[in-house]
Amino acid sequence: MKYKTSACAVAATVLVGSMISVQLPAEDGENQEGRHHHYRLIDLGTSGGPMGYFSSGPAQLRVLNQRGTPVGSSDTTTLDPYSPDCVGLDCYVTHAFKWEHDVRTDLGSLPGTTDSDPLWISDSGLIVGLSENGSVDPLTGFPELRAILWEGDRLVDLGTFGGNASVADAVNDWGQVVGGALNASPDRYAWAFPYTAFPAGQQWRAFLWQQGTMQDLGTLGGDDAVAALVNNLGQVAGASFTNTIPNATTGYPTMDPFMWQNGKMHDLGSLGGTVGYPNALNLWGQVVGQSNLAGDVTFHPFLWTDGVLRDLGTLGGNDGIANWINDAGDVVGRADVSGSQTHHAFLWKNGAMQDLGTVDGDPCSTAYVENIHGQVVGSSGVCFVGGHGFLWERGSIVDLQSLVLPGSDLSVIEAVFINDHGEIAGTGIRPNGDVHPILLQPVD
């Protein structure tokens, strides 16, 4: 499956030291000078197997809505016939789930022994993602995947444009679904798209699905495009090839971020290189992501607003990416510090980039999401792996484990999303190394 490897990587790294340090919450008077809440940790469990996950991908996925409902995927007890070598440290069929009103619901998958994976939940409760359909793509030998909408108790296969795979990346409150679907035309460069980390032998086309109809949104001039984000105004962001000529630096055609609105696809431009794509879109149509600089050796975070693409820079190093923009226009992500051997989480606000630091001397950190109240969550630890879930607020970064009330054997190793009520979706690790999705609820 597509997105279920990051938690395993974190778990494997944490277990290298074999001993996990669990910090009890500080007393109220010692709790970071009273600047942080305490949290109740809820183990969201599995579907019978050992592991559970929140999906992750190049575009920031919305796995927790404002109602406090998280969605993820977790192991069943059935061995996965498509993972005989246990790729990603996991050997089991996974099913999508949601947790609502203290009840965990297995969302199932398409018929057969198939994986399913939810990637987005809207505030209205609509869930989209993907599921295997029990067939194998004859062009790649990889299981065929289908874009899926979970609407109440109904599972809807959104289909394709005649090809062998599709994926639904996002849905808004009105039921508009966006993603990528293959058509029947052979393609040499479909593997290059960041939102579709699985083999494809046909052309990707960005789609908008609404009221039972899948619409091809076109491209910026190349053969392929994928839509990754949609807001409640119906604006769609994604990435598209701009031509069909491969670049010497990348081996595939130029890829630019796009905005689709009012029936037209607009090229958001680049920072000089030949690869760029968006990671987040807010209510006002502001887009953030990453774009290569000239020469395609380095990449920087960008902000597109009012028709202008802006380079947000770094923290003194070479590279950086923007993962999220909230509705106030604040941007968070990660950026290299001087020397480019490590990177730190950043907050870009009012035209300036602030280094959010790391937890307890960790070398690296990455910020994933900021809510409307300025609370930022992410991962701190080994570079590109992590190990500690963090919360940053009021100028202070803290290991979330230190804020968790006693009573659970899970340690917080990653925080992937925070809603405007301060509820946090993350990953916890058990003493035996199994990882589970968790929900942290503020209690004070």
C-alpha positions as CSV (number, residue, x, y, z in Angstrom):
1,M,0.0,0.0,0.0
2,K,0.9,3.6,-0.4
3,Y,1.4,5.5,2.8
4,K,2.0,3.1,5.7
5,T,5.8,3.1,6.1
6,S,6.7,6.2,8.2
7,A,5.4,4.9,11.5
8,C,7.3,1.6,11.0
9,A,10.5,3.6,10.3
10,V,10.1,5.6,13.4
11,A,9.4,2.5,15.5
12,A,12.4,0.7,14.1
13,T,14.7,3.7,15.0
14,V,13.3,4.1,18.5
15,L,13.9,0.4,19.2
16,V,17.5,0.6,18.2
17,G,18.1,1.9,21.7
18,S,15.8,-0.8,23.1
19,M,14.9,1.3,26.1
20,I,12.1,3.9,25.7
21,S,12.1,6.8,28.1
22,V,8.6,7.6,29.3
23,Q,8.3,10.9,31.1
24,L,5.4,11.5,33.5
25,P,3.6,14.8,33.2
26,A,5.0,17.7,35.3
27,E,3.0,19.1,38.1
28,D,0.9,22.2,37.2
29,G,3.4,24.6,38.6
30,E,6.2,22.9,36.8
31,N,4.5,22.3,33.5
32,Q,6.6,24.5,31.2
33,E,5.7,27.5,33.3
34,G,2.0,26.6,32.8
35,R,2.2,27.1,29.0
36,H,0.9,23.7,27.9
37,H,-2.2,21.5,28.5
38,H,-2.1,17.9,29.8
39,Y,-3.6,15.3,27.5
40,R,-5.5,12.1,27.8
41,L,-4.0,9.5,25.4
42,I,-6.6,7.3,23.6
43,D,-5.2,4.1,22.0
44,L,-7.2,3.8,18.7
45,G,-6.2,0.2,18.4
46,T,-6.1,-2.1,15.4
47,S,-8.4,-4.4,13.4
48,G,-7.0,-7.4,15.1
49,G,-3.4,-7.3,14.0
50,P,-0.4,-5.8,15.7
51,M,0.0,-2.4,14.0
52,G,-2.0,0.7,13.1
53,Y,-1.2,3.9,11.2
54,F,-2.2,7.4,10.2
55,S,-1.5,7.9,6.5
56,S,1.3,10.3,5.4
57,G,2.3,11.6,2.1
58,P,3.9,14.4,0.2
59,A,0.8,16.6,0.5
60,Q,-0.3,17.0,4.1
61,L,-3.2,14.7,4.7
62,R,-6.2,15.5,6.9
63,V,-6.6,12.6,9.2
64,L,-8.5,14.4,12.0
65,N,-11.5,16.8,11.5
66,Q,-12.9,19.6,13.7
67,R,-15.4,17.2,15.2
68,G,-12.5,15.2,16.7
69,T,-13.0,12.2,14.4
70,P,-9.7,10.6,13.3
71,V,-9.3,8.1,10.4
72,G,-6.5,5.7,9.8
73,S,-5.6,2.2,8.7
74,S,-4.7,-0.8,10.8
75,D,-3.8,-4.4,10.6
76,T,-6.3,-7.2,10.4
77,T,-5.3,-10.8,11.3
78,T,-5.2,-11.7,7.6
79,L,-1.7,-12.1,6.0
80,D,-1.3,-9.8,3.0
81,P,-0.9,-11.9,-0.2
82,Y,0.8,-8.9,-1.9
83,S,3.5,-8.5,0.8
84,P,5.2,-11.9,0.9
85,D,8.4,-10.3,2.1
86,C,6.7,-8.0,4.6
87,V,7.6,-4.8,2.9
88,G,7.5,-1.9,5.3
89,L,7.8,-4.2,8.3
90,D,4.2,-5.2,8.0
91,C,2.8,-8.5,6.7
92,Y,-1.0,-8.0,7.2
93,V,-3.9,-6.7,5.2
94,T,-4.9,-3.3,6.5
95,H,-8.4,-1.8,6.7
96,A,-9.5,1.8,7.0
97,F,-11.1,2.8,10.3
98,K,-12.7,5.8,12.0
99,W,-13.0,6.6,15.7
100,E,-16.1,8.6,16.6
101,H,-18.0,9.0,19.9
102,D,-15.6,6.5,21.6
103,V,-16.6,3.9,19.0
104,R,-14.1,2.4,16.6
105,T,-15.5,1.4,13.2
106,D,-13.7,-0.8,10.6
107,L,-14.6,0.9,7.3
108,G,-13.7,-2.2,5.3
109,S,-12.4,-2.3,1.7
110,L,-13.4,-3.4,-1.8
111,P,-14.3,-7.2,-2.1
112,G,-11.5,-9.7,-1.7
113,T,-8.4,-9.8,0.5
114,T,-7.6,-6.1,0.0
115,D,-6.0,-3.2,1.8
116,S,-7.7,0.1,2.2
117,D,-6.3,3.4,3.4
118,P,-8.2,6.7,4.2
119,L,-6.3,9.9,3.4
120,W,-8.8,12.7,4.2
121,I,-11.8,13.4,6.4
122,S,-13.9,16.5,6.0
123,D,-15.7,18.3,8.8
124,S,-19.0,17.0,7.4
125,G,-17.7,13.4,8.0
126,L,-16.9,12.4,4.4
127,I,-13.8,10.2,4.0
128,V,-11.8,9.5,0.9
129,G,-8.7,7.3,0.1
130,L,-8.0,4.2,-1.8
131,S,-8.5,0.4,-1.7
132,E,-7.1,-2.5,-3.6
133,N,-9.7,-4.2,-5.7
134,G,-8.4,-7.8,-5.7
135,S,-6.8,-7.5,-9.2
136,V,-3.3,-7.1,-10.4
137,D,-2.3,-4.5,-12.9
138,P,-0.9,-6.4,-15.9
139,L,1.4,-3.5,-16.8
140,T,3.2,-3.3,-13.5
141,G,2.4,-6.5,-11.5
142,F,1.3,-4.2,-8.6
143,P,-2.2,-4.6,-7.1
144,E,-4.8,-2.4,-8.8
145,L,-6.0,0.5,-6.6
146,R,-9.2,2.5,-6.7
147,A,-10.2,5.9,-5.4
148,I,-12.8,5.4,-2.6
149,L,-15.4,7.6,-0.9
150,W,-16.8,6.5,2.4
151,E,-20.2,8.2,2.8
152,G,-21.8,7.0,6.0
153,D,-22.0,3.2,5.7
154,R,-21.6,3.3,2.0
155,L,-18.3,2.6,0.2
156,V,-18.2,4.2,-3.3
157,D,-15.7,3.1,-5.9
158,L,-15.0,6.3,-7.9
159,G,-13.5,4.4,-10.9
160,T,-10.8,5.5,-13.4
161,F,-10.6,7.1,-16.8
162,G,-10.1,3.7,-18.4
163,G,-6.8,2.8,-16.7
164,N,-5.8,0.4,-13.9
165,A,-5.6,2.7,-10.9
166,S,-7.0,5.8,-9.1
167,V,-6.6,7.5,-5.8
168,A,-8.8,10.0,-4.0
169,D,-6.6,12.5,-2.1
170,A,-9.0,15.0,-0.6
171,V,-12.7,15.9,-0.2
172,N,-14.5,19.1,0.9
173,D,-17.6,19.5,3.1
174,W,-19.8,19.5,0.0
175,G,-18.7,16.2,-1.4
176,Q,-16.3,17.3,-4.1
177,V,-13.5,14.7,-4.3
178,V,-10.2,15.3,-6.0
179,G,-7.3,12.9,-6.9
180,G,-5.6,11.2,-9.8
181,A,-6.9,8.5,-12.1
182,L,-5.2,6.6,-14.9
183,N,-6.5,6.6,-18.5
184,A,-5.8,3.9,-21.0
185,S,-2.8,5.7,-22.8
186,P,0.7,4.3,-22.1
187,D,3.0,6.6,-20.2
188,R,6.7,6.6,-19.4
189,Y,6.8,9.2,-16.6
190,A,3.7,8.4,-14.4
191,W,6.1,7.1,-11.7
192,A,7.4,10.6,-11.1
193,F,4.2,12.0,-9.4
194,P,4.8,12.6,-5.6
195,Y,1.1,11.9,-4.7
196,T,1.1,8.4,-6.2
197,A,3.9,6.4,-4.7
198,F,3.2,3.2,-6.6
199,P,4.0,2.0,-10.1
200,A,1.8,3.1,-13.0
201,G,2.1,2.3,-16.8
202,Q,-0.6,4.8,-18.0
203,Q,-1.2,8.5,-17.9
204,W,-2.3,10.1,-14.6
205,R,-5.1,12.7,-15.0
206,A,-6.3,15.0,-12.2
207,F,-10.0,14.5,-11.4
208,L,-12.8,16.3,-9.7
209,W,-15.6,13.9,-8.7
210,Q,-19.0,15.2,-7.7
211,Q,-22.6,13.9,-7.8
212,G,-21.4,10.6,-9.3
213,T,-19.4,12.1,-12.2
214,M,-15.6,12.1,-12.6
215,Q,-14.3,15.1,-14.5
216,D,-10.8,15.2,-16.1
217,L,-9.3,18.6,-15.1
218,G,-6.7,18.5,-17.9
219,T,-3.0,19.4,-17.7
220,L,-0.6,22.3,-18.0
221,G,0.6,21.0,-21.4
222,G,2.1,17.6,-20.6
223,D,0.4,14.2,-20.5
224,D,0.0,13.8,-16.7
225,A,-1.6,15.7,-13.8
226,V,-2.8,14.8,-10.3
227,A,-5.1,16.8,-8.0
228,A,-4.2,16.7,-4.3
229,L,-6.2,19.3,-2.5
230,V,-9.6,21.0,-2.5
231,N,-11.1,23.7,-0.3
232,N,-14.7,24.5,0.5
233,L,-14.8,27.1,-2.4
234,G,-14.1,24.3,-4.8
235,Q,-10.6,25.5,-5.6
236,V,-8.3,22.5,-6.5
237,A,-4.5,22.4,-6.2
238,G,-2.2,19.7,-7.6
239,A,0.8,19.2,-9.9
240,S,1.1,18.7,-13.7
241,F,3.7,18.2,-16.3
242,T,4.0,21.3,-18.5
243,N,5.4,19.5,-21.5
244,T,6.5,16.0,-22.7
245,I,10.3,16.6,-22.9
246,P,12.3,15.0,-20.1
247,N,14.8,17.2,-18.3
248,A,18.4,16.2,-18.0
249,T,18.4,16.9,-14.3
250,T,15.4,14.7,-13.4
251,G,14.8,12.3,-16.2
252,Y,11.1,13.4,-16.6
253,P,9.3,16.5,-17.9
254,T,8.9,19.8,-16.0
255,M,6.3,19.5,-13.2
256,D,4.7,22.7,-11.8
257,P,2.0,23.2,-9.2
258,F,-1.4,24.2,-10.4
259,M,-4.6,25.8,-9.2
260,W,-7.9,24.8,-10.9
261,Q,-10.8,27.1,-10.5
262,N,-13.8,28.3,-12.6
263,G,-13.1,25.5,-15.1
264,K,-9.5,26.5,-15.8
265,M,-6.1,25.2,-14.7
266,H,-3.5,27.9,-13.8
267,D,0.2,27.3,-13.6
268,L,1.5,28.6,-10.3
269,G,5.1,28.8,-11.7
270,S,8.4,27.7,-10.1
271,L,11.4,29.0,-8.2
272,G,13.6,28.4,-11.2
273,G,13.8,24.6,-11.3
274,T,11.8,21.9,-13.1
275,V,10.0,20.3,-10.2
276,G,7.4,21.8,-7.9
277,Y,4.2,20.7,-6.1
278,P,1.8,21.9,-3.5
279,N,1.4,20.4,0.0
280,A,-1.5,22.4,1.5
281,L,-4.3,24.8,0.5
282,N,-6.3,27.0,2.8
283,L,-9.8,28.4,2.7
284,W,-8.7,31.6,0.9
285,G,-6.9,29.8,-2.0
286,Q,-3.4,30.3,-0.6
287,V,-1.1,27.4,-1.6
288,V,2.2,26.2,-0.1
289,G,4.6,23.5,-1.1
290,Q,8.1,23.0,-2.4
291,S,9.8,24.0,-5.6
292,N,13.3,23.3,-7.0
293,L,15.7,26.2,-7.6
294,A,17.6,26.5,-10.9
295,G,19.7,23.4,-11.6
296,D,17.4,21.1,-9.5
297,V,20.0,20.6,-6.8
298,T,18.2,22.4,-4.0
299,F,14.5,23.1,-3.2
300,H,12.7,25.7,-1.1
301,P,9.3,26.2,0.5
302,F,7.0,28.4,-1.4
303,L,3.8,30.4,-0.8
304,W,1.5,31.3,-3.6
305,T,-1.0,34.0,-2.9
306,D,-2.8,36.6,-5.0
307,G,-1.1,35.3,-8.2
308,V,2.5,35.6,-6.8
309,L,4.8,32.7,-6.0
310,R,7.1,33.6,-3.1
311,D,10.3,31.8,-2.0
312,L,10.1,31.5,1.8
313,G,13.8,30.7,2.2
314,T,15.4,28.4,4.7
315,L,17.1,28.6,8.2
316,G,20.5,29.1,6.6
317,G,20.9,25.8,4.7
318,N,20.0,24.6,1.3
319,D,16.6,22.9,1.3
320,G,13.2,23.3,2.8
321,I,9.5,22.4,2.4
322,A,6.2,24.0,3.5
323,N,3.8,21.4,4.8
324,W,0.8,23.4,5.9
325,I,-0.9,26.8,5.8
326,N,-3.7,27.7,8.2
327,D,-6.6,30.0,7.4
328,A,-4.7,32.9,9.0
329,G,-1.9,32.5,6.4
330,D,0.7,31.1,8.8
331,V,3.0,28.4,7.2
332,V,4.9,25.6,8.9
333,G,7.3,23.0,7.6
334,R,11.0,22.1,7.8
335,A,14.1,23.9,6.6
336,D,17.8,23.1,6.7
337,V,20.0,25.0,9.1
338,S,23.5,26.2,8.3
339,G,25.6,23.4,6.9
340,S,22.6,21.5,5.7
341,Q,23.4,18.5,7.8
342,T,20.2,18.9,9.9
343,H,16.8,20.6,9.6
344,H,14.5,22.2,12.0
345,A,10.7,22.8,12.1
346,F,9.8,26.4,11.1
347,L,6.9,28.8,11.4
348,W,6.7,31.5,8.7
349,K,4.5,34.4,9.9
350,N,4.3,38.1,9.0
351,G,7.1,37.7,6.4
352,A,9.6,36.1,8.7
353,M,10.7,32.5,9.3
354,Q,11.1,31.3,12.9
355,D,13.2,28.3,14.0
356,L,11.0,26.2,16.3
357,G,13.9,24.2,17.5
358,T,14.0,20.5,18.5
359,V,13.1,18.4,21.6
360,D,15.9,17.7,24.1
361,G,18.8,18.2,21.8
362,D,17.4,16.1,18.9
363,P,19.3,16.8,15.6
364,C,16.2,17.4,13.5
365,S,12.5,18.3,13.6
366,T,9.6,18.8,11.2
367,A,6.4,20.7,11.7
368,Y,3.3,19.2,10.0
369,V,0.3,21.3,11.0
370,E,-0.6,24.5,12.7
371,N,-4.1,25.2,13.9
372,I,-5.9,28.5,14.0
373,H,-4.7,29.2,17.5
374,G,-1.0,29.0,16.7
375,Q,-0.4,25.5,18.1
376,V,2.1,23.5,15.9
377,V,2.6,19.7,16.0
378,G,5.3,17.6,14.4
379,S,8.1,15.2,14.8
380,S,11.5,15.6,16.4
381,G,14.4,13.1,16.5
382,V,16.7,11.4,14.0
383,C,16.7,13.3,10.7
384,F,13.9,12.1,8.3
385,V,12.7,9.5,10.9
386,G,11.8,11.3,14.1
387,G,11.2,9.7,17.5
388,H,9.4,12.3,19.6
389,G,6.0,13.9,18.9
390,F,6.1,17.6,19.7
391,L,3.8,20.5,20.4
392,W,5.0,24.1,19.9
393,E,2.9,27.0,21.4
394,R,3.5,30.3,23.0
395,G,7.2,30.3,22.0
396,S,8.0,26.9,23.5
397,I,8.5,23.4,22.1
398,V,7.8,20.4,24.3
399,D,7.9,16.6,24.0
400,L,4.2,15.6,24.0
401,Q,5.1,12.5,26.1
402,S,5.8,14.8,29.1
403,L,2.2,16.2,28.9
404,V,0.4,12.8,28.8
405,L,-1.4,11.6,31.8
406,P,-0.3,8.3,33.3
407,G,-2.3,5.1,32.4
408,S,-1.1,4.0,29.0
409,D,1.9,1.9,27.9
410,L,2.1,3.8,24.7
411,S,4.8,6.5,24.2
412,V,4.2,9.3,21.7
413,I,6.7,9.2,18.8
414,E,4.9,11.3,16.3
415,A,2.2,14.0,16.1
416,V,0.7,14.3,12.6
417,F,-2.3,16.6,12.9
418,I,-4.0,19.1,15.3
419,N,-7.5,20.5,15.0
420,D,-8.7,23.9,16.2
421,H,-9.9,22.4,19.5
422,G,-6.4,21.3,20.3
423,E,-7.0,17.5,19.7
424,I,-3.9,15.8,18.3
425,A,-3.6,12.7,16.1
426,G,-0.4,10.9,16.4
427,T,1.5,7.6,16.7
428,G,2.4,5.7,19.8
429,I,4.8,2.8,20.3
430,R,4.2,0.0,22.8
431,P,7.1,-1.6,24.8
432,N,7.1,-4.6,22.3
433,G,7.7,-2.2,19.3
434,D,4.1,-2.3,17.9
435,V,2.9,1.1,16.8
436,H,-0.7,2.3,17.2
437,P,-2.6,5.4,16.1
438,I,-3.5,7.6,19.1
439,L,-5.6,10.6,19.8
440,L,-4.5,13.1,22.4
441,Q,-7.4,15.1,24.0
442,P,-6.6,18.2,26.2
443,V,-8.0,17.7,29.6
444,D,-7.3,21.0,31.3
